[in-house]
Amino acid sequence: MLPTLSVLLCLFLLLPVPALSASAEIASTLDDQNSVAVTIYNQDLALVRDSRSLTLAPGQQTLAFREVSAKIRPETALLAAPGLNVLEQNFEYDLLTPSSLLDKYVGRTVQLIKTHPTTGEETPEEATVLSAGSGTVLRVGDRIEAGVPGRLVFPNVPENLRDRPTLTMLVESKEGGKEDAVLSYLTGGLSWKADYVAELGTDDASINLSGWVTLTNESGATYQNAKLQLVAGDVNRVKERIQPRLTGMRSVAAEAMMDGGMAEESMFEYHLYTLARPTTIKEKQSKQVSLLHANGVKVTKDFTLQGQDYYYGNAASDLGQKLKVGVFLELKNSKEAGAGQPLPAGIMRVYKKDSSGNLQFVGEDRIDHTPENETIRLKLGDAFDVTANKKQTDFKKLPWTDGTAYESAYEIELKNAKDEAVTVKVVEPVPGDWQIVEESTPHTKETSGTAVWNVQIEPKASSTLTWRVRVKY
């Protein structure tokens, strides 16, 4: 007697349910994200730590980690989960676009929909895509058509096309169920730079300093409510790739909070800046985050006339009329001066209020990574009211059996059209073995090859510096 339908159904329900095959794909999206942390380096590189809750089946399966950075370096990816073992991984970066979809259908059949120009009636035809390179070529019935004389309808999206960058992994779960996992990876497309704004006081003796961090995200992903950290320092790169020493990095100094800015700490041989609150870094976005504020930082202003060394070995006569005298600001990055925090490299722009109280831009300069207690020297421009005329007044070759010797004399006329007295620092790099034999103002030997004079000039007046030097080569 044949079994009844109810008996067959009962027998089917008693059969064991097969495990999910490795080809089945479990997708993880930003809806599964618990948190994300981003550490950005100076050199177009970032470390992303993406924490998500996963629901897995027992055994092997394909896990699609969607919405990762489009510029991920997949060889650096690490998925950490207690009950999960990663067997292989692939970065799927062939994204779904009209051109990529057409490329995948070369040699396959699509529907060509043509619309009547007057009635609007649509007529479907089968077409085979022959080429999609520099132009589209279709076989429609017994004819070949170049271009698309209508619109194309595709039956489905190929499996190897993704709408978002995706990291797929063949994983093995011991027990299945819910699993908290953290995906860490290095990526390009994220960068940061520091910019500083300084307001110079009326007496040119102090500044109010603000620091800003500008973040740029071109990685192809958005990082919602991310914990943001920045690494300042020159991390070694191998073949344009960074090799961060993630192990062994530890804080060797107490964490310090800059006034109104980011927390700073020493990490290995670099400095780490941490934003105290989460922030969203959107795709294709540039945003600014406050780094520091410091008021009343002491500075000094000086005028410097920089010389050259070429005219000490030959006759040069006139060396320049109305030479530019540089204007510099100098500050010590110390707590005593009102600063005292490690400053990342960047551009410092200086402003000053005019007589009406309006801020005016007075110059900018680039600073390097500056640790605490180091000196920052900014060139803001050239003085308008302080100029110099320079000439060589004497030159002769001296007899010397061991080499070549010269004696030359110089004169610099310094003019001050300002209403207050100024001091100009005259810096002369002198080559060879040299000795000043005559001078109108005593010099200091700052280095083995540099003579420096500080010349004071009264208001609306001029002052002349002269010196004679012997040089042996």
LUMKEFI-741602 format. One record per residue (C-alpha): chain; residue in three letters; residue number from 1; x, y, z. Coordinates in Angstrom, 2 decimals, decimal comma. Layout:
N
   chain   resn   resi        xx        yy        zz
       A    ALA    NUM         X         Y         Z
...
//
This chain:
473
   chain   resn   resi        xx        yy        zz
       A    MET      1      0,00      0,00      0,00
       A    LEU      2      1,38      3,44     -0,94
       A    PRO      3      2,11      5,83      1,98
       A    THR      4     -0,28      8,71      2,43
       A    LEU      5      0,76     12,34      1,93
       A    SER      6      0,68     13,02      5,71
       A    VAL      7      3,06     10,11      6,32
       A    LEU      8      5,49     11,41      3,68
       A    LEU      9      5,39     14,88      5,28
       A    CYS     10      6,17     13,46      8,72
       A    LEU     11      9,09     11,46      7,32
       A    PHE     12     10,47     14,61      5,65
       A    LEU     13     10,31     16,59      8,88
       A    LEU     14     12,29     13,87     10,70
       A    LEU     15     15,22     14,17      8,26
       A    PRO     16     18,30     16,04      9,62
       A    VAL     17     18,67     19,62      8,44
       A    PRO     18     21,91     20,08      6,50
       A    ALA     19     24,41     22,71      7,72
       A    LEU     20     24,69     25,98      5,84
       A    SER     21     27,03     25,54      2,92
       A    ALA     22     30,21     27,59      2,55
       A    SER     23     28,71     29,21     -0,54
       A    ALA     24     25,88     30,78      1,50
       A    GLU     25     26,67     34,43      2,25
       A    ILE     26     25,90     36,26      5,47
       A    ALA     27     26,05     40,02      5,03
       A    SER     28     27,11     42,41      7,77
       A    THR     29     26,19     46,09      7,29
       A    LEU     30     26,56     49,26      9,30
       A    ASP     31     23,31     48,31     11,06
       A    ASP     32     25,36     45,65     12,87
       A    GLN     33     28,06     48,11     13,92
       A    ASN     34     28,58     48,58     17,66
       A    SER     35     31,43     51,09     17,42
       A    VAL     36     34,22     52,24     15,14
       A    ALA     37     37,59     53,75     15,99
       A    VAL     38     39,87     55,51     13,51
       A    THR     39     43,54     56,34     14,06
       A    ILE     40     44,88     58,59     11,30
       A    TYR     41     48,58     58,99     10,53
       A    ASN     42     50,31     61,91      8,81
       A    GLN     43     51,10     59,93      5,66
       A    ASP     44     47,70     59,22      4,03
       A    LEU     45     47,14     56,15      6,17
       A    ALA     46     44,68     55,18      8,87
       A    LEU     47     43,97     52,23     11,15
       A    VAL     48     40,26     51,36     11,34
       A    ARG     49     38,79     49,16     14,11
       A    ASP     50     35,21     48,24     13,18
       A    SER     51     33,25     46,39     15,88
       A    ARG     52     30,06     44,56     14,80
       A    SER     53     27,58     42,00     16,11
       A    LEU     54     27,29     38,99     13,81
       A    THR     55     24,74     36,17     13,68
       A    LEU     56     26,37     33,06     12,24
       A    ALA     57     25,47     29,43     11,55
       A    PRO     58     27,63     26,55     12,77
       A    GLY     59     30,37     25,44     10,38
       A    GLN     60     31,78     27,13      7,30
       A    GLN     61     30,11     30,08      5,60
       A    THR     62     30,93     33,23      3,66
       A    LEU     63     30,82     36,43      5,68
       A    ALA     64     30,44     39,63      3,66
       A    PHE     65     31,75     42,58      5,67
       A    ARG     66     30,07     45,41      3,76
       A    GLU     67     30,81     49,14      3,73
       A    VAL     68     34,49     48,93      4,53
       A    SER     69     36,92     51,48      3,11
       A    ALA     70     37,27     51,38     -0,67
       A    LYS     71     41,02     51,91     -0,17
       A    ILE     72     41,47     49,12      2,36
       A    ARG     73     44,75     47,24      2,28
       A    PRO     74     43,22     43,74      2,50
       A    GLU     75     46,50     42,08      3,46
       A    THR     76     46,38     44,02      6,74
       A    ALA     77     42,82     42,96      7,67
       A    LEU     78     42,40     41,07     10,94
       A    LEU     79     39,04     39,75     12,17
       A    ALA     80     39,10     39,04     15,89
       A    ALA     81     36,26     36,96     17,40
       A    PRO     82     36,48     34,26     20,10
       A    GLY     83     34,57     31,53     18,27
       A    LEU     84     35,48     32,35     14,70
       A    ASN     85     38,26     31,12     12,43
       A    VAL     86     39,01     32,91      9,13
       A    LEU     87     40,03     30,49      6,36
       A    GLU     88     40,36     32,94      3,46
       A    GLN     89     39,33     36,46      2,53
       A    ASN     90     38,71     38,51     -0,61
       A    PHE     91     38,30     42,21     -1,14
       A    GLU     92     35,42     42,83     -3,58
       A    TYR     93     36,10     46,24     -5,11
       A    ASP     94     34,40     45,77     -8,51
       A    LEU     95     31,48     48,07     -7,78
       A    LEU     96     28,12     48,16     -9,50
       A    THR     97     27,95     50,88    -12,14
       A    PRO     98     26,24     50,97    -15,56
       A    SER     99     29,58     50,40    -17,31
       A    SER    100     30,72     47,57    -15,00
       A    LEU    101     27,32     45,87    -15,33
       A    LEU    102     27,56     46,08    -19,13
       A    ASP    103     31,11     44,68    -19,02
       A    LYS    104     29,90     41,62    -17,11
       A    TYR    105     27,23     40,94    -19,76
       A    VAL    106     29,60     40,73    -22,75
       A    GLY    107     28,59     37,51    -24,58
       A    ARG    108     25,29     37,31    -22,69
       A    THR    109     21,71     38,15    -23,59
       A    VAL    110     19,87     41,27    -22,42
       A    GLN    111     16,64     42,94    -23,39
       A    LEU    112     16,74     46,00    -25,62
       A    ILE    113     13,71     48,24    -25,05
       A    LYS    114     12,90     50,69    -27,83
       A    THR    115     10,32     53,46    -27,45
       A    HIS    116      8,21     54,67    -30,37
       A    PRO    117      8,91     58,42    -30,83
       A    THR    118      5,25     59,40    -31,30
       A    THR    119      3,13     56,83    -29,46
       A    GLY    120      5,58     56,10    -26,65
       A    GLU    121      4,92     52,39    -27,05
       A    GLU    122      7,80     50,21    -25,84
       A    THR    123      9,00     47,24    -27,89
       A    PRO    124     11,32     44,63    -26,30
       A    GLU    125     13,93     42,71    -28,30
       A    GLU    126     16,55     40,21    -27,30
       A    ALA    127     20,10     41,41    -27,83
       A    THR    128     23,54     39,94    -27,24
       A    VAL    129     26,28     42,23    -25,91
       A    LEU    130     29,32     41,79    -28,17
       A    SER    131     31,53     44,59    -26,84
       A    ALA    132     31,45     47,16    -24,06
       A    GLY    133     34,95     48,64    -24,28
       A    SER    134     35,28     51,98    -26,02
       A    GLY    135     31,67     51,66    -27,19
       A    THR    136     28,71     49,30    -26,95
       A    VAL    137     28,17     46,76    -29,77
       A    LEU    138     24,99     44,64    -29,83
       A    ARG    139     23,75     41,75    -31,95
       A    VAL    140     20,01     42,28    -32,42
       A    GLY    141     18,48     39,48    -34,47
       A    ASP    142     20,48     39,25    -37,71
       A    ARG    143     22,02     42,75    -37,48
       A    ILE    144     24,86     44,41    -35,55
       A    GLU    145     24,18     47,75    -33,87
       A    ALA    146     26,76     50,12    -32,37
       A    GLY    147     25,67     52,17    -29,39
       A    VAL    148     22,47     51,59    -27,47
       A    PRO    149     19,41     52,52    -29,57
       A    GLY    150     17,13     52,34    -26,52
       A    ARG    151     17,56     51,14    -22,96
       A    LEU    152     18,92     47,83    -21,76
       A    VAL    153     17,26     45,58    -19,21
       A    PHE    154     19,45     43,06    -17,39
       A    PRO    155     17,94     39,90    -15,87
       A    ASN    156     20,02     40,14    -12,64
       A    VAL    157     23,16     41,53    -11,05
       A    PRO    158     26,23     39,27    -11,33
       A    GLU    159     27,46     37,90     -8,01
       A    ASN    160     30,90     39,48     -8,38
       A    LEU    161     29,50     43,02     -8,57
       A    ARG    162     28,95     44,88     -5,30
       A    ASP    163     27,13     48,11     -4,64
       A    ARG    164     29,57     48,97     -1,82
       A    PRO    165     33,18     47,93     -1,11
       A    THR    166     32,99     44,55      0,63
       A    LEU    167     35,47     42,28      2,36
       A    THR    168     34,29     38,68      2,01
       A    MET    169     35,71     35,98      4,25
       A    LEU    170     35,31     32,23      4,35
       A    VAL    171     34,89     31,67      8,07
       A    GLU    172     34,25     28,73     10,33
       A    SER    173     32,11     29,16     13,41
       A    LYS    174     32,38     26,58     16,16
       A    GLU    175     28,89     26,90     17,60
       A    GLY    176     27,13     29,60     15,56
       A    GLY    177     24,82     32,16     17,06
       A    LYS    178     25,61     35,74     18,02
       A    GLU    179     29,24     36,78     17,90
       A    ASP    180     30,91     40,13     18,62
       A    ALA    181     33,77     40,65     16,18
       A    VAL    182     36,29     43,44     15,52
       A    LEU    183     37,69     43,96     12,05
       A    SER    184     40,95     45,93     12,03
       A    TYR    185     42,65     47,09      8,86
       A    LEU    186     44,90     49,76      7,37
       A    THR    187     43,52     52,00      4,67
       A    GLY    188     44,50     54,93      2,51
       A    GLY    189     42,27     57,87      1,73
       A    LEU    190     42,24     59,30      5,26
       A    SER    191     44,60     62,11      6,15
       A    TRP    192     44,98     65,01      8,54
       A    LYS    193     47,00     68,17      8,89
       A    ALA    194     47,44     70,78     11,57
       A    ASP    195     46,87     74,50     11,08
       A    TYR    196     47,51     77,24     13,62
       A    VAL    197     46,04     80,71     13,98
       A    ALA    198     47,93     83,24     16,09
       A    GLU    199     46,68     86,71     17,04
       A    LEU    200     49,61     89,03     17,74
       A    GLY    201     49,25     91,46     20,61
       A    THR    202     49,49     95,23     20,19
       A    ASP    203     53,03     95,26     21,63
       A    ASP    204     54,19     92,34     19,42
       A    ALA    205     55,26     90,53     22,60
       A    SER    206     52,59     87,82     22,89
       A    ILE    207     50,13     85,80     20,82
       A    ASN    208     46,82     84,03     21,40
       A    LEU    209     47,31     80,67     19,71
       A    SER    210     44,65     78,30     18,36
       A    GLY    211     45,32     74,98     16,68
       A    TRP    212     43,00     73,15     14,30
       A    VAL    213     43,11     69,70     12,77
       A    THR    214     41,73     69,34      9,24
       A    LEU    215     40,53     65,81      8,42
       A    THR    216     40,04     64,70      4,82
       A    ASN    217     38,12     61,50      4,01
       A    GLU    218     38,45     60,10      0,50
       A    SER    219     38,46     56,46      1,55
       A    GLY    220     35,03     55,63      0,12
       A    ALA    221     33,41     54,93      3,51
       A    THR    222     31,68     56,87      6,30
       A    TYR    223     32,70     56,40      9,93
       A    GLN    224     29,70     57,11     12,16
       A    ASN    225     30,34     58,37     15,71
       A    ALA    226     33,95     57,28     15,50
       A    LYS    227     36,52     57,43     18,25
       A    LEU    228     39,12     59,64     16,59
       A    GLN    229     42,86     59,51     17,27
       A    LEU    230     45,69     61,19     15,40
       A    VAL    231     49,34     60,14     15,32
       A    ALA    232     51,92     62,90     14,83
       A    GLY    233     55,41     61,80     13,84
       A    ASP    234     57,40     60,32     11,00
       A    VAL    235     56,52     56,61     10,96
       A    ASN    236     58,80     54,49      8,79
       A    ARG    237     57,42     53,47      5,40
       A    VAL    238     58,55     50,52      3,32
       A    LYS    239     57,96     50,91     -0,43
       A    GLU    240     55,45     53,67      0,23
       A    ARG    241     53,70     51,45      2,76
       A    ILE    242     53,57     52,09      6,46
       A    GLN    243     54,56     49,43      8,98
       A    PRO    244     53,06     50,64     12,27
       A    ARG    245     54,40     49,00     15,39
       A    LEU    246     51,07     48,22     16,97
       A    THR    247     52,59     45,97     19,60
       A    GLY    248     54,77     47,54     22,20
       A    MET    249     53,27     50,99     21,78
       A    ARG    250     52,55     52,34     25,21
       A    SER    251     52,08     55,64     26,91
       A    VAL    252     55,31     56,82     28,51
       A    ALA    253     53,88     60,09     29,80
       A    ALA    254     50,71     61,06     31,59
       A    GLU    255     47,85     62,03     29,32
       A    ALA    256     47,47     65,79     29,07
       A    MET    257     44,50     67,80     27,85
       A    MET    258     45,26     70,95     25,92
       A    ASP    259     43,02     73,83     26,84
       A    GLY    260     39,80     73,32     24,89
       A    GLY    261     41,35     70,79     22,54
       A    MET    262     42,42     67,15     22,27
       A    ALA    263     44,07     64,91     24,83
       A    GLU    264     47,75     64,34     24,04
       A    GLU    265     50,05     61,52     25,10
       A    SER    266     53,41     60,11     24,14
       A    MET    267     53,18     56,81     22,23
       A    PHE    268     56,36     54,94     21,29
       A    GLU    269     58,42     57,67     19,54
       A    TYR    270     55,36     59,60     18,34
       A    HIS    271     52,56     61,64     19,86
       A    LEU    272     48,92     60,56     19,98
       A    TYR    273     46,03     63,03     20,04
       A    THR    274     42,60     61,76     21,12
       A    LEU    275     39,31     63,57     20,64
       A    ALA    276     37,28     63,32     23,85
       A    ARG    277     33,97     62,92     22,02
       A    PRO    278     32,89     60,74     19,07
       A    THR    279     32,70     62,39     15,68
       A    THR    280     31,32     61,35     12,29
       A    ILE    281     33,75     61,41      9,38
       A    LYS    282     31,65     61,37      6,23
       A    GLU    283     32,78     60,13      2,85
       A    LYS    284     34,28     62,89      0,68
       A    GLN    285     34,27     65,34      3,55
       A    SER    286     36,78     67,75      4,98
       A    LYS    287     36,16     68,80      8,57
       A    GLN    288     38,01     70,75     11,24
       A    VAL    289     38,43     69,76     14,87
       A    SER    290     39,85     72,00     17,59
       A    LEU    291     43,33     70,93     18,68
       A    LEU    292     44,43     73,52     21,26
       A    HIS    293     43,97     77,03     22,64
       A    ALA    294     46,66     78,99     24,47
       A    ASN    295     46,46     82,69     25,35
       A    GLY    296     49,29     85,05     26,16
       A    VAL    297     52,11     82,99     24,68
       A    LYS    298     55,30     85,07     24,86
       A    VAL    299     57,04     85,87     21,56
       A    THR    300     59,89     88,07     20,38
       A    LYS    301     60,07     89,94     17,09
       A    ASP    302     63,35     90,54     15,31
       A    PHE    303     64,66     91,98     12,05
       A    THR    304     67,28     89,88     10,26
       A    LEU    305     69,46     90,70      7,28
       A    GLN    306     70,85     87,45      5,88
       A    GLY    307     74,12     87,55      3,96
       A    GLN    308     75,85     85,15      1,56
       A    ASP    309     79,31     83,55      1,49
       A    TYR    310     80,17     83,88     -2,22
       A    TYR    311     81,66     87,40     -2,05
       A    TYR    312     84,40     86,54      0,48
       A    GLY    313     86,51     84,89     -2,22
       A    ASN    314     86,30     87,49     -5,02
       A    ALA    315     85,83     91,16     -5,79
       A    ALA    316     82,12     92,03     -5,79
       A    SER    317     81,81     95,83     -5,17
       A    ASP    318     78,07     96,71     -4,97
       A    LEU    319     76,12     93,91     -3,21
       A    GLY    320     72,65     95,42     -3,30
       A    GLN    321     70,54     98,51     -2,73
       A    LYS    322     67,41     98,55     -0,56
       A    LEU    323     67,97     94,96      0,51
       A    LYS    324     65,05     93,21      2,16
       A    VAL    325     65,22     92,83      5,92
       A    GLY    326     63,26     89,82      7,13
       A    VAL    327     60,72     90,05      9,97
       A    PHE    328     60,64     87,02     12,29
       A    LEU    329     58,62     85,90     15,31
       A    GLU    330     60,23     83,52     17,76
       A    LEU    331     58,55     81,62     20,56
       A    LYS    332     59,63     78,90     22,92
       A    ASN    333     57,19     76,03     23,22
       A    SER    334     57,39     75,92     27,00
       A    LYS    335     54,94     76,13     29,87
       A    GLU    336     56,80     79,20     31,18
       A    ALA    337     56,09     80,97     27,89
       A    GLY    338     52,41     79,96     27,98
       A    ALA    339     52,55     76,98     25,58
       A    GLY    340     54,37     73,71     26,36
       A    GLN    341     52,48     71,06     24,34
       A    PRO    342     53,95     68,95     21,51
       A    LEU    343     52,80     70,62     18,28
       A    PRO    344     52,25     68,60     15,08
       A    ALA    345     53,76     69,96     11,86
       A    GLY    346     51,61     72,48     10,03
       A    ILE    347     51,21     76,08      8,92
       A    MET    348     50,99     78,88     11,49
       A    ARG    349     49,16     82,00     10,28
       A    VAL    350     49,55     85,24     12,20
       A    TYR    351     47,01     88,08     12,43
       A    LYS    352     47,05     91,46     14,16
       A    LYS    353     44,39     94,06     14,86
       A    ASP    354     44,65     97,43     13,13
       A    SER    355     43,80    100,78     14,73
       A    SER    356     40,08    100,10     14,11
       A    GLY    357     40,20     96,75     15,86
       A    ASN    358     39,93     94,68     12,68
       A    LEU    359     42,15     91,61     12,29
       A    GLN    360     44,64     91,77      9,43
       A    PHE    361     46,82     88,97      8,08
       A    VAL    362     50,54     89,68      8,67
       A    GLY    363     52,23     86,47      7,51
       A    GLU    364     52,55     82,70      7,79
       A    ASP    365     55,22     80,03      7,97
       A    ARG    366     55,42     76,26      8,20
       A    ILE    367     56,53     74,58     11,41
       A    ASP    368     57,88     71,05     11,81
       A    HIS    369     56,85     68,61     14,56
       A    THR    370     57,85     70,60     17,65
       A    PRO    371     58,30     68,92     21,05
       A    GLU    372     58,03     70,73     24,35
       A    ASN    373     60,73     73,31     25,16
       A    GLU    374     61,83     73,64     21,51
       A    THR    375     61,94     77,04     19,79
       A    ILE    376     59,70     77,95     16,85
       A    ARG    377     60,92     80,63     14,45
       A    LEU    378     58,46     82,06     11,94
       A    LYS    379     59,31     84,30      9,00
       A    LEU    380     56,33     86,60      8,51
       A    GLY    381     57,67     88,67      5,63
       A    ASP    382     60,04     91,54      4,85
       A    ALA    383     60,07     94,91      6,60
       A    PHE    384     58,70     97,86      4,66
       A    ASP    385     60,39    100,64      6,68
       A    VAL    386     63,74     98,96      7,40
       A    THR    387     66,13     98,56      4,44
       A    ALA    388     69,84     98,05      3,82
       A    ASN    389     72,45     99,09      1,25
       A    LYS    390     75,46     96,78      1,09
       A    LYS    391     78,80     96,98     -0,69
       A    GLN    392     82,31     95,57     -0,65
       A    THR    393     84,79     98,40      0,00
       A    ASP    394     88,06     96,50     -0,38
       A    PHE    395     89,36     93,17     -1,67
       A    LYS    396     92,85     91,77     -2,05
       A    LYS    397     94,63     88,47     -2,25
       A    LEU    398     97,19     87,81      0,49
       A    PRO    399    100,45     85,87      0,14
       A    TRP    400    100,16     82,49      1,83
       A    THR    401    102,18     79,38      1,00
       A    ASP    402     99,75     76,78      2,37
       A    GLY    403     96,75     77,78      0,26
       A    THR    404     94,75     80,82     -0,72
       A    ALA    405     94,07     83,85      1,50
       A    TYR    406     91,93     86,93      0,95
       A    GLU    407     91,22     90,12      2,87
       A    SER    408     88,04     92,04      2,16
       A    ALA    409     86,08     94,87      3,73
       A    TYR    410     82,33     95,57      3,76
       A    GLU    411     79,87     98,29      4,60
       A    ILE    412     76,15     98,04      5,31
       A    GLU    413     74,02    101,15      5,68
       A    LEU    414     70,86    100,29      7,62
       A    LYS    415     67,92    102,71      7,40
       A    ASN    416     64,94    102,95      9,73
       A    ALA    417     61,90    104,96      8,62
       A    LYS    418     59,81    103,87     11,62
       A    ASP    419     58,82    106,07     14,58
       A    GLU    420     60,56    103,75     17,03
       A    ALA    421     64,07    102,36     17,31
       A    VAL    422     64,77     98,90     15,92
       A    THR    423     67,61     96,39     16,19
       A    VAL    424     68,68     94,55     13,04
       A    LYS    425     70,47     91,22     13,29
       A    VAL    426     73,07     91,01     10,53
       A    VAL    427     74,00     87,39      9,79
       A    GLU    428     77,09     86,75      7,64
       A    PRO    429     78,13     83,21      6,70
       A    VAL    430     81,92     83,38      6,28
       A    PRO    431     83,69     80,46      4,57
       A    GLY    432     87,06     78,87      5,33
       A    ASP    433     89,35     79,83      8,23
       A    TRP    434     88,36     83,41      9,00
       A    GLN    435     89,18     86,25     11,36
       A    ILE    436     87,54     89,66     11,78
       A    VAL    437     90,39     92,17     11,92
       A    GLU    438     88,34     95,40     12,05
       A    GLU    439     84,69     96,18     12,89
       A    SER    440     82,56     99,14     13,91
       A    THR    441     80,39     97,00     16,22
       A    PRO    442     81,56     93,86     18,08
       A    HIS    443     80,36     90,59     16,52
       A    THR    444     79,51     87,21     18,01
       A    LYS    445     80,61     83,94     16,46
       A    GLU    446     77,34     81,97     16,57
       A    THR    447     78,77     78,99     14,68
       A    SER    448     82,14     78,10     13,16
       A    GLY    449     81,05     79,72      9,90
       A    THR    450     78,71     82,53     11,04
       A    ALA    451     79,40     86,05     12,29
       A    VAL    452     76,48     88,03     13,77
       A    TRP    453     76,13     91,73     14,56
       A    ASN    454     73,20     93,37     16,35
       A    VAL    455     72,88     96,93     15,10
       A    GLN    456     70,52     99,39     16,76
       A    ILE    457     68,98    102,13     14,58
       A    GLU    458     67,24    105,16     16,04
       A    PRO    459     63,83    106,34     14,72
       A    LYS    460     63,95    108,08     11,32
       A    ALA    461     67,70    107,49     11,17
       A    SER    462     70,38    105,25      9,73
       A    SER    463     73,36    103,34     11,06
       A    THR    464     76,43    101,99      9,26
       A    LEU    465     78,12     98,69     10,01
       A    THR    466     81,65     98,06      8,70
       A    TRP    467     84,01     95,12      9,04
       A    ARG    468     87,20     93,69      7,55
       A    VAL    469     87,87     89,97      7,47
       A    ARG    470     90,74     87,67      6,48
       A    VAL    471     89,79     84,32      4,99
       A    LYS    472     92,11     81,36      4,39
       A    TYR    473     91,19     78,33      2,28
//
